[in-house]
Amino acid sequence: MRHALSRSGLPVAGVERTTAEGWSFPARNPATGEVLWDVPDAGVADVRSATDAAWRAFHETQWSTDSALRADTIGRLQDALVARSDELALLLAAETGVPVALRGAHLDAAIASMRRELRAEPPGVTAVITPATSPLAVALHEVGRVLAVGGTVVLKPAAEAASAALELGRIALDVLPRGVLNVVSTRDVDVATALVLDPSVDEVSYTGAAVNAERVQVAAARAGKRVRVDAGGPVPVRVRDDADLAAVVAGAAAAVAANAGQGCRLPTSVLVPPHRYAEALRAAVTAMEGVVVGDPADPDTLCGPLRSPVARDRVARYLALARSEGGDIALGGRVLDRDGWWVSPTVIGGLSRQSRLVTEEVLGPVLMVVADTSARA
């Protein structure tokens, strides 16, 4: 059901405007399940306004040709973001559960990277579609990449993580020329598809789930767009026989527990020589037992909630799959009985390298320890 109009609108064409149809949807705190505020729910007409604004800013202004203007403006945008970074870190914690302790990777480093020198790329209008797992870091990276070479952007964040992207757009209203950065938030897949296929869009940048990445890539390519896709995926860690096993396992556990395992290219599985399997499993349990689970706004918290009920239930299904495959739940393995959407830090042994938990992204605080029978004893 659509909700009443939000107090805040979409940053499009240099102003903040209400959605054409007056729709919005609720943002919820994943730590408690409580409604925080309403988020503008864009329709196709709003997308068209955003792409038109981006097209005009690219084709009818000096943005694409004046490198000095861009360097100065991007620098001022960075300064504005740094000045608001404490608020943005708390906003991420409130809406997406990203612990403030992780702001370095999820916010600060991404802001700093906007000054990096880039190789020349074809400029134009780019639709940037970002995930809920690392919402602002991906957005800042891609927005910085496009703006630095003279392109313009229509940013569409994941619905569960829209507020931080909208705030980025609102901060940019005071810095960037009109239409250079536009932000549209929506829950409607048809609206997202309209953005990908819009004739004013030259490039589509998508970061997110592999199943959706393939759909975006095919649709955008058929429409003649340049396409950049990052579908992530797990990165198993193979432990050599002479390695410091406790240190390797502890590092993997910390990476997987951080932000409740909601990230790409995480070391979700540790592959160890069979004769070191029991040792590795004990080390994993010890490391995961030390993980602080709690309020994302608490600087001591490493593992916060899952970003949504859907994300929590997805992890729960993987835990059920592990049990059905004969997995050994050495620690955790359960949905926590508390408000919000929580899964306990988990260690699973007894699975093969062919298990779906090893080959797919679980996107939860779940670490697998696998006896690698291909390794030499």
C-alpha positions as CSV (number, residue, x, y, z in Angstrom):
1,M,0.0,0.0,0.0
2,R,1.3,3.5,-0.9
3,H,1.9,5.8,2.0
4,A,1.3,9.5,2.4
5,L,3.6,12.0,0.7
6,S,7.0,12.4,2.4
7,R,8.1,15.7,3.7
8,S,11.2,15.4,1.5
9,G,11.3,15.0,-2.2
10,L,13.6,13.8,-5.0
11,P,16.7,15.8,-5.8
12,V,16.2,16.2,-9.5
13,A,17.2,19.0,-11.9
14,G,18.8,21.1,-9.2
15,V,15.8,21.2,-6.9
16,E,14.0,19.0,-4.5
17,R,10.6,18.0,-5.9
18,T,7.7,15.9,-4.8
19,T,7.0,12.8,-6.8
20,A,4.6,13.2,-9.8
21,E,2.0,10.9,-8.2
22,G,2.6,11.8,-4.6
23,W,3.7,8.3,-3.6
24,S,6.1,7.3,-0.8
25,F,7.1,4.2,1.2
26,P,8.2,3.7,4.8
27,A,11.9,3.4,5.8
28,R,12.3,1.1,8.7
29,N,15.0,0.7,11.3
30,P,16.4,-2.8,10.8
31,A,17.5,-3.0,14.5
32,T,13.9,-2.5,15.8
33,G,11.5,-2.8,12.8
34,E,10.1,0.6,13.6
35,V,9.1,3.1,10.9
36,L,11.6,5.9,10.7
37,W,10.2,8.2,8.0
38,D,8.6,8.1,4.5
39,V,10.8,7.9,1.4
40,P,9.7,9.3,-2.0
41,D,8.5,6.5,-4.3
42,A,9.2,7.6,-7.9
43,G,7.2,6.7,-10.9
44,V,8.1,6.6,-14.6
45,A,7.4,10.3,-15.0
46,D,9.9,11.1,-12.3
47,V,12.5,9.0,-14.0
48,R,11.9,10.8,-17.2
49,S,12.4,14.2,-15.5
50,A,15.7,13.0,-14.0
51,T,17.0,11.6,-17.3
52,D,16.0,14.8,-19.1
53,A,17.8,16.9,-16.6
54,A,20.9,14.8,-16.8
55,W,20.8,14.9,-20.6
56,R,20.5,18.7,-20.7
57,A,23.3,19.1,-18.1
58,F,25.6,17.0,-20.3
59,H,24.7,18.3,-23.8
60,E,23.7,22.0,-23.1
61,T,26.2,23.1,-20.4
62,Q,30.0,23.3,-20.1
63,W,30.1,20.5,-17.5
64,S,31.3,17.9,-20.0
65,T,34.0,20.1,-21.4
66,D,35.4,22.2,-18.5
67,S,37.7,20.0,-16.5
68,A,38.7,22.8,-14.2
69,L,35.1,23.4,-13.3
70,R,34.6,19.7,-12.6
71,A,37.7,19.4,-10.4
72,D,36.7,22.5,-8.3
73,T,33.1,21.3,-8.0
74,I,33.9,17.7,-7.0
75,G,36.3,19.0,-4.4
76,R,33.6,21.2,-2.9
77,L,31.2,18.3,-2.9
78,Q,33.7,16.2,-1.0
79,D,34.2,19.0,1.5
80,A,30.4,19.2,2.0
81,L,30.2,15.5,2.4
82,V,33.0,15.5,5.0
83,A,31.2,18.2,6.9
84,R,28.1,16.1,7.0
85,S,29.8,12.7,7.4
86,D,28.9,12.2,11.1
87,E,25.2,12.6,10.2
88,L,25.5,10.4,7.2
89,A,27.2,7.6,9.3
90,L,24.3,7.7,11.7
91,L,21.8,7.8,8.8
92,L,23.4,4.6,7.4
93,A,23.2,3.0,10.8
94,A,19.5,3.9,11.3
95,E,18.2,2.8,7.9
96,T,20.5,0.0,6.8
97,G,22.1,-1.2,10.0
98,V,25.7,-0.5,8.9
99,P,27.6,0.0,12.2
100,V,29.2,3.4,12.8
101,A,32.4,1.5,13.6
102,L,32.6,0.6,9.9
103,R,32.2,4.1,8.6
104,G,35.8,4.2,7.3
105,A,35.0,1.6,4.6
106,H,31.4,2.5,4.1
107,L,31.7,6.3,4.0
108,D,35.0,8.0,4.7
109,A,37.2,6.1,2.2
110,A,34.5,6.5,-0.5
111,I,34.3,10.2,0.0
112,A,38.1,10.5,-0.2
113,S,38.3,8.3,-3.4
114,M,36.3,10.9,-5.4
115,R,39.5,12.9,-5.8
116,R,41.4,10.0,-7.4
117,E,42.7,10.3,-10.9
118,L,40.9,8.2,-13.4
119,R,41.6,7.0,-16.9
120,A,39.6,8.6,-19.6
121,E,36.2,7.0,-20.2
122,P,33.4,8.0,-22.6
123,P,31.3,10.6,-20.9
124,G,27.5,10.8,-21.1
125,V,24.4,10.1,-19.0
126,T,24.9,7.2,-16.6
127,A,22.2,5.4,-14.7
128,V,23.8,4.2,-11.4
129,I,21.9,1.4,-9.6
130,T,23.3,0.6,-6.2
131,P,22.7,-2.2,-3.6
132,A,21.5,-2.1,0.0
133,T,24.6,-3.9,1.2
134,S,27.0,-1.0,0.8
135,P,24.8,1.7,-0.3
136,L,26.7,4.9,0.0
137,A,30.2,3.6,-0.7
138,V,29.2,2.2,-4.1
139,A,27.2,5.3,-5.0
140,L,30.1,7.7,-4.1
141,H,32.5,5.6,-6.1
142,E,30.4,5.5,-9.2
143,V,29.2,9.1,-9.0
144,G,32.8,10.2,-8.6
145,R,33.9,8.1,-11.5
146,V,31.2,9.5,-13.9
147,L,31.5,13.1,-12.8
148,A,35.3,13.2,-13.0
149,V,35.2,12.4,-16.8
150,G,32.4,14.9,-17.5
151,G,29.4,12.6,-17.3
152,T,26.1,13.2,-15.5
153,V,24.2,10.8,-13.3
154,V,20.8,9.5,-12.4
155,L,21.3,7.5,-9.2
156,K,18.7,4.9,-8.2
157,P,19.5,3.3,-4.8
158,A,18.1,0.1,-3.4
159,A,14.7,0.8,-1.7
160,E,16.0,-0.4,1.7
161,A,18.9,2.0,1.6
162,A,17.4,5.0,-0.3
163,S,17.7,7.8,2.4
164,A,21.5,8.1,2.3
165,A,21.5,8.4,-1.5
166,L,18.7,11.0,-1.3
167,E,20.7,12.9,1.2
168,L,23.8,12.7,-1.1
169,G,21.6,14.3,-3.8
170,R,20.3,17.0,-1.5
171,I,23.8,17.9,-0.3
172,A,24.8,18.1,-4.0
173,L,22.0,20.6,-4.7
174,D,24.1,23.3,-3.1
175,V,27.3,22.4,-4.9
176,L,26.8,20.8,-8.3
177,P,25.3,22.5,-11.4
178,R,21.7,21.8,-12.1
179,G,21.0,18.3,-13.4
180,V,24.5,16.9,-13.0
181,L,23.4,14.5,-10.2
182,N,19.8,13.4,-9.9
183,V,18.4,10.8,-7.4
184,V,15.3,8.7,-7.8
185,S,14.1,6.2,-5.2
186,T,11.5,3.6,-6.0
187,R,10.2,0.2,-5.0
188,D,8.8,-0.5,-8.5
189,V,10.8,-2.8,-10.7
190,D,9.1,-1.4,-13.8
191,V,10.3,2.1,-12.9
192,A,13.8,0.8,-12.5
193,T,13.5,-0.9,-15.9
194,A,12.3,2.4,-17.4
195,L,15.5,4.0,-16.2
196,V,17.7,1.3,-17.7
197,L,15.9,1.6,-21.1
198,D,15.5,5.4,-21.2
199,P,16.8,6.8,-24.5
200,S,18.6,9.6,-22.7
201,V,20.8,7.2,-20.8
202,D,24.1,6.2,-22.4
203,E,25.6,3.9,-19.7
204,V,24.2,1.7,-17.0
205,S,26.2,0.9,-13.9
206,Y,24.7,-1.9,-11.8
207,T,26.0,-3.3,-8.5
208,G,24.0,-6.0,-6.8
209,A,22.7,-9.5,-6.9
210,A,23.9,-11.8,-9.8
211,V,20.4,-12.7,-10.9
212,N,19.4,-9.1,-11.4
213,A,22.8,-8.2,-12.8
214,E,22.1,-10.6,-15.7
215,R,18.7,-9.1,-16.4
216,V,20.1,-5.5,-16.4
217,Q,23.1,-6.5,-18.6
218,V,20.9,-8.1,-21.2
219,A,18.2,-5.3,-21.2
220,A,20.8,-2.5,-21.3
221,A,22.9,-4.1,-24.0
222,R,19.9,-4.7,-26.2
223,A,19.0,-1.0,-25.9
224,G,22.5,-0.1,-27.0
225,K,23.8,1.1,-23.7
226,R,27.3,0.7,-22.3
227,V,27.0,-1.6,-19.3
228,R,29.1,-1.9,-16.2
229,V,28.1,-4.8,-13.9
230,D,29.5,-5.8,-10.5
231,A,27.7,-8.9,-9.1
232,G,30.2,-9.6,-6.4
233,G,30.4,-13.2,-5.2
234,P,32.1,-15.0,-2.3
235,V,35.9,-15.4,-2.1
236,P,36.9,-18.6,-0.4
237,V,40.2,-18.5,1.5
238,R,42.5,-21.5,1.1
239,V,44.8,-21.9,4.1
240,R,48.2,-23.3,3.4
241,D,49.5,-26.1,5.6
242,D,52.2,-23.8,7.1
243,A,49.9,-20.7,7.6
244,D,49.0,-19.1,10.9
245,L,45.6,-20.7,10.9
246,A,44.2,-18.8,13.9
247,A,45.1,-15.4,12.3
248,V,43.6,-16.3,8.9
249,V,40.4,-17.7,10.4
250,A,40.0,-14.7,12.8
251,G,40.4,-12.3,9.8
252,A,37.8,-14.2,7.9
253,A,35.4,-14.2,10.8
254,A,35.8,-10.5,11.4
255,A,35.2,-9.7,7.7
256,V,32.1,-11.9,7.6
257,A,30.6,-10.7,10.8
258,A,31.1,-7.0,9.9
259,N,27.8,-5.4,8.8
260,A,26.2,-8.9,9.4
261,G,28.0,-10.3,6.4
262,Q,26.2,-8.0,4.0
263,G,28.8,-7.3,1.4
264,C,30.4,-8.7,-1.7
265,R,33.7,-10.6,-2.1
266,L,33.7,-11.7,1.5
267,P,35.8,-14.7,2.7
268,T,32.8,-16.6,3.7
269,S,34.5,-20.0,3.5
270,V,37.9,-21.1,4.9
271,L,39.3,-24.1,3.1
272,V,41.8,-26.0,5.2
273,P,43.9,-29.2,4.9
274,P,41.8,-32.0,6.4
275,H,44.2,-32.7,9.2
276,R,43.8,-29.0,10.4
277,Y,40.0,-29.0,10.1
278,A,39.2,-29.5,13.8
279,E,41.7,-26.8,14.7
280,A,40.2,-24.4,12.2
281,L,36.7,-25.0,13.4
282,R,37.7,-24.3,17.0
283,A,39.5,-21.1,15.9
284,A,36.4,-20.0,14.0
285,V,34.1,-20.5,17.0
286,T,36.5,-18.6,19.2
287,A,36.7,-15.7,16.8
288,M,33.0,-15.5,16.2
289,E,32.2,-15.7,20.0
290,G,34.2,-12.4,20.3
291,V,32.0,-10.5,17.8
292,V,30.0,-7.7,19.4
293,V,26.4,-7.8,18.2
294,G,24.2,-4.9,18.9
295,D,23.0,-1.3,18.2
296,P,24.6,-0.1,14.9
297,A,25.0,3.3,16.4
298,D,27.2,1.9,19.2
299,P,30.9,2.3,18.3
300,D,31.7,-1.1,19.8
301,T,29.3,-3.0,17.5
302,L,30.7,-5.0,14.6
303,C,27.6,-7.1,13.7
304,G,24.3,-5.3,13.4
305,P,21.0,-6.5,12.0
306,L,20.1,-7.7,8.5
307,R,18.8,-4.9,6.4
308,S,15.2,-6.2,6.0
309,P,12.9,-9.1,6.8
310,V,13.6,-10.5,3.3
311,A,17.3,-10.5,3.9
312,R,16.9,-12.2,7.3
313,D,14.7,-14.9,5.9
314,R,17.1,-15.5,3.0
315,V,19.9,-16.2,5.5
316,A,17.5,-18.4,7.6
317,R,16.8,-20.5,4.4
318,Y,20.6,-21.0,3.9
319,L,20.9,-22.1,7.5
320,A,18.1,-24.6,7.0
321,L,19.9,-25.8,3.8
322,A,23.1,-26.3,5.7
323,R,21.3,-28.6,8.2
324,S,19.7,-30.5,5.4
325,E,23.1,-31.1,3.8
326,G,24.5,-32.5,7.1
327,G,26.3,-29.3,8.1
328,D,27.7,-29.0,11.6
329,I,26.3,-25.8,13.3
330,A,29.3,-25.2,15.6
331,L,28.0,-21.8,16.7
332,G,24.9,-19.7,16.3
333,G,22.7,-20.8,13.3
334,R,19.5,-19.1,14.4
335,V,17.4,-16.0,14.0
336,L,17.6,-14.0,17.2
337,D,14.3,-13.5,19.2
338,R,14.3,-9.7,19.3
339,D,12.8,-6.8,17.6
340,G,14.2,-6.1,14.1
341,W,15.9,-8.5,11.8
342,W,18.8,-10.3,13.4
343,V,20.8,-13.5,12.8
344,S,23.4,-14.7,15.3
345,P,27.1,-14.9,14.2
346,T,27.4,-18.5,12.9
347,V,30.1,-21.0,12.2
348,I,29.3,-24.1,10.1
349,G,31.5,-27.1,9.4
350,G,30.9,-30.4,7.7
351,L,30.0,-29.0,4.3
352,S,31.7,-29.9,1.0
353,R,33.2,-27.3,-1.4
354,Q,30.2,-28.0,-3.7
355,S,27.7,-26.8,-1.1
356,R,25.6,-23.8,-2.2
357,L,26.6,-22.1,1.1
358,V,30.2,-22.2,-0.2
359,T,29.5,-21.3,-3.8
360,E,26.8,-18.7,-3.4
361,E,26.5,-15.4,-1.4
362,V,24.8,-16.0,1.9
363,L,24.9,-12.3,2.8
364,G,24.7,-13.0,6.5
365,P,27.2,-13.4,9.4
366,V,27.9,-17.0,8.5
367,L,31.4,-18.5,8.2
368,M,32.0,-22.0,6.7
369,V,35.0,-24.1,7.6
370,V,35.6,-26.7,4.9
371,A,38.0,-29.6,4.8
372,D,39.8,-29.2,1.5
373,T,40.4,-32.7,0.3
374,S,42.4,-31.4,-2.7
375,A,45.0,-29.8,-0.3
376,R,48.1,-31.7,0.5
377,A,48.4,-33.1,4.0
